[in-house]
Amino acid sequence: MKSLLPVVARLRGRFGIAHMCVVADRGMISAETIGALEAQGIEYILGARERSSAEARDIVLSPRQPMVPLSIPRANGRELDLQVEEVIRNDFGPGTMPRRYIVCYNPAQARRDAAVRAKIVASLRAKLKAGDKSLVGNDGYRRYLATPTQGHFEIDEARIAEDAHFDGLHVLRTNSRMNTLSVAMAYRELWLVEAIFKTAKSVIETRPVFHQNDAPITGHLFCSFLALVLRKELDERLTAAGVTAEWGDIVRDLDRVEELTVEQGSKRFVLRAQAPGCAAVVFKAVGVALPPLVRQLLAATPPPEPAAPPKPPRRRGRPRRGATLL
């Protein structure tokens, strides 16, 4: 993340982007990453590790204010039930900035988490009767096992109760000025960010980078992210036009749009095949007209021959002496 910040700054300056917000998953949150983002003046929404981060864990397990329930329409016609709460922590000593957290609760996800845990615990109880030695290496089982007493593992009911506090919850850390709901919804679009990175790695082939110096590496990444900006713009225009084709089909069909130049006698023609698949609707969605199926190339007019330079006038010599002058 830190190595990409110069590229982000160049994109902001090049395209005049006044507001930019970085959305990243739990693997990107660190003091170094946050410090670099804040130094560049970039807003961020980062997923916190609820169980392993002491600060986020304390927020989840501490008593909080009642959450605000929301119902958000989805594209499939259903509604997403979500509850959100803002938590501000400013007890980090003098001269430090307060930290803003958004706690999000999804009731449907909470029911799924509880069902998965119940199934794991039920399986664990059955397997404990057959012996506990093989259960220690299983991460799903080990999180619910207590320290062995009398040489045998047993189920830790306190861990099960504590784990239930995290059902359906995820915690976000942000410095964004967006309201609480906007922050929660922006993080839910993280799948789009991950899809864009997948495109950068596979379709645009950003990696591997063979450059040795910082300048060509930055240029390489800049061109790659410029391509991502163009793809995002294309996606938005296709969505507005109601085009639902898969990205792989779009790339393949656009690549098959071809023209062929043929000659017939002294005439030359350019022939275009019919636009395959979804290529025609993609051109229409972005406002670009396809060239005609047949068009004639005008014969190049040969350049006029340069005019011959005028001949210099003949110089008159001295008149001959006539016989009468003798």
C-alpha positions as CSV (number, residue, x, y, z in Angstrom):
1,M,0.0,0.0,0.0
2,K,2.7,2.5,0.9
3,S,4.5,2.0,-2.4
4,L,1.3,2.9,-4.3
5,L,0.8,6.2,-2.5
6,P,3.0,8.2,-5.0
7,V,1.0,6.7,-7.9
8,V,-2.3,7.7,-6.1
9,A,-1.0,11.3,-5.6
10,R,0.0,11.5,-9.3
11,L,-3.5,10.3,-10.4
12,R,-5.1,12.9,-8.2
13,G,-3.0,15.7,-9.6
14,R,-3.3,14.5,-13.2
15,F,-7.1,14.2,-13.3
16,G,-7.9,16.9,-10.8
17,I,-9.5,14.5,-8.3
18,A,-10.4,16.6,-5.3
19,H,-11.8,13.8,-3.1
20,M,-10.4,10.3,-2.9
21,C,-11.0,7.6,-0.4
22,V,-9.0,4.4,0.0
23,V,-11.1,1.3,0.9
24,A,-9.1,-1.7,2.1
25,D,-9.6,-5.0,3.9
26,R,-8.2,-6.1,7.3
27,G,-4.8,-7.0,5.8
28,M,-4.0,-3.4,5.0
29,I,-4.5,-1.8,8.5
30,S,-1.3,-0.9,10.2
31,A,0.2,2.1,11.9
32,E,2.6,2.6,9.0
33,T,-0.1,2.4,6.4
34,I,-2.4,4.8,8.3
35,G,0.4,7.3,8.9
36,A,1.3,7.3,5.2
37,L,-2.3,7.8,4.1
38,E,-2.8,10.7,6.6
39,A,0.5,12.3,5.5
40,Q,-0.8,12.3,1.9
41,G,-4.1,13.8,3.0
42,I,-6.0,10.7,1.7
43,E,-9.2,9.6,3.4
44,Y,-9.4,5.9,4.2
45,I,-11.9,3.2,5.3
46,L,-10.0,0.2,6.7
47,G,-11.4,-3.0,8.1
48,A,-10.2,-3.7,11.6
49,R,-9.4,-7.1,13.0
50,E,-12.1,-7.4,15.6
51,R,-10.7,-10.4,17.5
52,S,-7.0,-9.8,17.3
53,S,-6.9,-5.9,17.5
54,A,-7.0,-5.0,21.2
55,E,-8.6,-1.6,20.4
56,A,-11.3,-3.0,18.1
57,R,-11.9,-6.0,20.4
58,D,-12.4,-3.6,23.3
59,I,-15.0,-1.6,21.2
60,V,-16.9,-4.8,20.4
61,L,-17.0,-6.2,24.0
62,S,-17.6,-2.9,25.8
63,P,-21.1,-1.5,26.4
64,R,-22.1,0.8,23.6
65,Q,-25.0,3.0,22.6
66,P,-28.0,1.4,20.8
67,M,-27.3,0.9,17.1
68,V,-29.3,2.6,14.3
69,P,-31.3,0.1,12.2
70,L,-31.4,0.6,8.4
71,S,-33.1,-1.1,5.5
72,I,-31.2,-0.7,2.2
73,P,-32.8,-1.7,-1.1
74,R,-30.7,-4.1,-3.2
75,A,-30.5,-4.7,-6.9
76,N,-32.2,-8.1,-6.6
77,G,-35.3,-6.5,-5.1
78,R,-34.5,-7.6,-1.6
79,E,-33.6,-5.4,1.3
80,L,-30.4,-5.4,3.4
81,D,-30.9,-5.0,7.1
82,L,-28.0,-3.2,8.7
83,Q,-27.3,-1.6,12.0
84,V,-24.5,1.0,12.4
85,E,-22.9,2.9,15.3
86,E,-20.2,5.5,15.4
87,V,-17.5,5.2,18.1
88,I,-15.0,8.0,18.7
89,R,-11.9,7.2,20.7
90,N,-9.7,10.2,21.8
91,D,-7.9,8.8,24.9
92,F,-4.5,8.4,23.3
93,G,-2.7,11.2,25.0
94,P,-2.1,14.9,24.3
95,G,-1.3,15.9,20.8
96,T,-3.0,12.8,19.2
97,M,-5.9,12.8,16.8
98,P,-9.1,11.1,17.8
99,R,-9.9,7.8,16.0
100,R,-13.2,7.2,14.4
101,Y,-14.7,3.7,14.2
102,I,-17.9,2.5,12.6
103,V,-19.4,-0.7,14.1
104,C,-21.6,-2.5,11.6
105,Y,-24.0,-5.3,12.5
106,N,-25.8,-7.6,10.0
107,P,-28.5,-9.6,11.6
108,A,-28.6,-12.2,8.7
109,Q,-24.9,-12.7,9.0
110,A,-25.2,-13.0,12.8
111,R,-27.6,-15.9,12.3
112,R,-25.3,-17.6,9.9
113,D,-22.3,-17.1,12.3
114,A,-24.3,-18.6,15.2
115,A,-25.4,-21.6,13.1
116,V,-21.9,-22.3,11.9
117,R,-20.6,-22.1,15.5
118,A,-23.4,-24.4,16.8
119,K,-22.5,-26.9,14.2
120,I,-18.8,-26.8,15.0
121,V,-19.5,-27.1,18.8
122,A,-21.9,-30.0,18.2
123,S,-19.2,-31.8,16.1
124,L,-16.6,-31.0,18.8
125,R,-18.7,-32.5,21.5
126,A,-19.1,-35.7,19.5
127,K,-15.4,-36.0,18.7
128,L,-14.3,-35.4,22.3
129,K,-16.0,-38.6,23.3
130,A,-13.6,-40.5,20.9
131,G,-10.5,-38.7,22.1
132,D,-9.0,-35.2,22.1
133,K,-5.5,-35.6,20.8
134,S,-6.4,-35.1,17.1
135,L,-8.5,-32.0,17.8
136,V,-5.7,-29.6,18.8
137,G,-4.4,-29.2,15.2
138,N,-7.9,-28.1,14.0
139,D,-8.2,-24.3,14.1
140,G,-12.0,-24.5,14.0
141,Y,-12.1,-26.8,17.1
142,R,-9.1,-25.3,19.0
143,R,-10.7,-21.9,19.4
144,Y,-13.4,-23.5,21.6
145,L,-11.2,-25.8,23.7
146,A,-10.1,-24.9,27.2
147,T,-6.7,-25.6,28.7
148,P,-6.6,-29.2,29.6
149,T,-7.3,-30.2,33.2
150,Q,-6.5,-33.7,34.4
151,G,-4.8,-34.3,31.0
152,H,-7.8,-33.9,28.8
153,F,-9.2,-31.0,26.7
154,E,-12.8,-29.8,27.3
155,I,-15.1,-27.3,25.7
156,D,-14.6,-23.7,27.0
157,E,-18.1,-22.3,27.5
158,A,-16.7,-18.8,28.2
159,R,-15.0,-18.7,24.8
160,I,-18.2,-19.7,23.1
161,A,-20.1,-16.9,24.9
162,E,-17.4,-14.4,24.0
163,D,-17.3,-15.5,20.4
164,A,-21.1,-14.9,20.2
165,H,-20.4,-11.2,20.7
166,F,-18.8,-11.0,17.3
167,D,-21.6,-12.6,15.4
168,G,-22.6,-10.4,12.4
169,L,-20.2,-7.6,13.5
170,H,-17.4,-5.9,11.6
171,V,-15.5,-2.8,12.7
172,L,-14.2,-0.1,10.4
173,R,-11.6,2.6,11.1
174,T,-11.8,5.7,9.1
175,N,-10.9,9.4,8.9
176,S,-13.5,10.0,6.2
177,R,-15.9,13.0,6.5
178,M,-18.7,10.8,5.1
179,N,-21.6,10.0,7.3
180,T,-21.9,6.7,9.1
181,L,-24.1,5.0,6.6
182,S,-22.0,6.1,3.7
183,V,-18.9,4.7,5.3
184,A,-20.6,1.4,5.9
185,M,-21.9,1.2,2.3
186,A,-18.6,2.2,0.8
187,Y,-16.9,-0.7,2.6
188,R,-19.5,-3.1,1.3
189,E,-18.3,-2.2,-2.2
190,L,-14.9,-3.7,-1.3
191,W,-15.6,-6.6,-3.7
192,L,-15.3,-4.1,-6.5
193,V,-11.9,-3.0,-5.3
194,E,-10.8,-6.6,-5.2
195,A,-12.1,-7.2,-8.7
196,I,-10.2,-4.2,-9.9
197,F,-6.9,-5.5,-8.4
198,K,-7.7,-8.9,-10.0
199,T,-8.0,-7.1,-13.3
200,A,-4.7,-5.3,-12.7
201,K,-2.9,-8.5,-12.1
202,S,-4.4,-10.7,-14.8
203,V,-6.0,-8.6,-17.6
204,I,-3.7,-5.6,-17.5
205,E,-0.8,-7.7,-16.4
206,T,0.7,-5.1,-14.0
207,R,2.9,-7.8,-12.6
208,P,5.7,-8.8,-12.9
209,V,7.6,-5.5,-12.9
210,F,11.0,-5.8,-14.4
211,H,12.2,-2.2,-13.8
212,Q,15.1,-1.4,-11.6
213,N,14.6,2.3,-10.8
214,D,11.9,4.2,-9.0
215,A,10.9,6.4,-11.9
216,P,10.1,3.6,-14.4
217,I,8.3,1.6,-11.7
218,T,6.1,4.6,-10.8
219,G,5.4,5.1,-14.5
220,H,4.5,1.4,-14.9
221,L,2.1,1.5,-12.0
222,F,0.7,4.9,-13.2
223,C,-0.2,3.4,-16.6
224,S,-1.7,0.4,-15.0
225,F,-3.9,2.4,-12.6
226,L,-4.8,4.7,-15.5
227,A,-6.1,1.6,-17.3
228,L,-8.1,0.8,-14.2
229,V,-9.6,4.3,-14.1
230,L,-10.7,3.8,-17.8
231,R,-12.2,0.4,-17.0
232,K,-14.2,1.8,-14.1
233,E,-15.5,4.6,-16.3
234,L,-16.4,1.9,-18.9
235,D,-18.2,-0.2,-16.3
236,E,-20.2,2.8,-15.1
237,R,-21.3,3.7,-18.7
238,L,-22.2,0.1,-19.4
239,T,-24.3,-0.1,-16.2
240,A,-26.1,3.1,-17.1
241,A,-26.9,1.7,-20.6
242,G,-28.2,-1.6,-19.1
243,V,-25.4,-3.7,-20.5
244,T,-24.9,-6.8,-18.3
245,A,-22.2,-8.7,-20.3
246,E,-19.3,-10.3,-18.5
247,W,-16.0,-8.5,-18.6
248,G,-14.3,-11.4,-20.3
249,D,-16.9,-11.4,-23.1
250,I,-16.5,-7.6,-23.5
251,V,-12.7,-7.9,-23.9
252,R,-12.9,-10.8,-26.3
253,D,-15.6,-9.2,-28.5
254,L,-13.9,-5.9,-28.7
255,D,-10.6,-7.6,-29.6
256,R,-12.4,-9.3,-32.6
257,V,-13.5,-6.0,-34.2
258,E,-11.3,-6.0,-37.3
259,E,-10.9,-4.2,-40.6
260,L,-9.4,-5.5,-43.8
261,T,-8.0,-3.5,-46.7
262,V,-8.4,-4.9,-50.2
263,E,-7.5,-3.6,-53.6
264,Q,-9.5,-4.0,-56.8
265,G,-7.7,-2.6,-59.8
266,S,-6.7,0.9,-59.0
267,K,-9.2,1.2,-56.1
268,R,-8.7,0.4,-52.5
269,F,-11.5,-0.5,-50.0
270,V,-11.6,-1.0,-46.2
271,L,-14.0,-3.8,-45.2
272,R,-15.3,-4.3,-41.6
273,A,-17.0,-7.5,-40.4
274,Q,-20.1,-7.3,-38.4
275,A,-19.4,-6.4,-34.7
276,P,-19.3,-9.7,-32.8
277,G,-21.2,-10.5,-29.6
278,C,-21.7,-7.4,-27.4
279,A,-19.2,-5.2,-29.2
280,A,-21.9,-3.1,-30.9
281,V,-23.7,-2.3,-27.6
282,V,-20.4,-1.5,-25.9
283,F,-19.6,1.0,-28.7
284,K,-23.0,2.5,-28.4
285,A,-22.8,2.8,-24.6
286,V,-19.6,4.8,-24.7
287,G,-20.9,7.0,-27.5
288,V,-18.4,5.8,-30.2
289,A,-19.7,5.1,-33.7
290,L,-18.5,2.0,-35.5
291,P,-17.0,2.7,-38.9
292,P,-19.1,1.7,-41.9
293,L,-18.9,-1.9,-43.2
294,V,-17.4,-0.7,-46.6
295,R,-15.6,2.4,-47.3
296,Q,-13.4,3.4,-50.3
297,L,-10.0,4.9,-49.8
298,L,-9.4,7.9,-52.0
299,A,-6.4,7.4,-54.3
300,A,-3.5,9.5,-53.3
301,T,-3.0,12.3,-55.7
302,P,0.6,12.3,-56.9
303,P,2.4,15.5,-56.0
304,P,2.8,17.8,-59.0
305,E,6.2,17.7,-60.7
306,P,8.3,20.8,-60.0
307,A,8.3,23.3,-62.8
308,A,11.5,23.5,-64.8
309,P,13.6,26.5,-63.9
310,P,13.5,29.3,-66.5
311,K,16.4,29.3,-68.9
312,P,18.7,32.3,-68.4
313,P,18.7,34.8,-71.2
314,R,21.4,34.5,-73.8
315,R,24.1,37.0,-73.5
316,R,24.8,38.9,-76.6
317,G,28.5,38.9,-77.6
318,R,30.4,41.6,-79.3
319,P,29.3,42.2,-82.9
320,R,31.5,40.9,-85.6
321,R,33.3,43.5,-87.7
322,G,31.9,43.7,-91.1
323,A,34.0,44.0,-94.2
324,T,32.8,47.5,-94.7
325,L,34.6,48.6,-91.5
326,L,38.0,47.7,-92.8
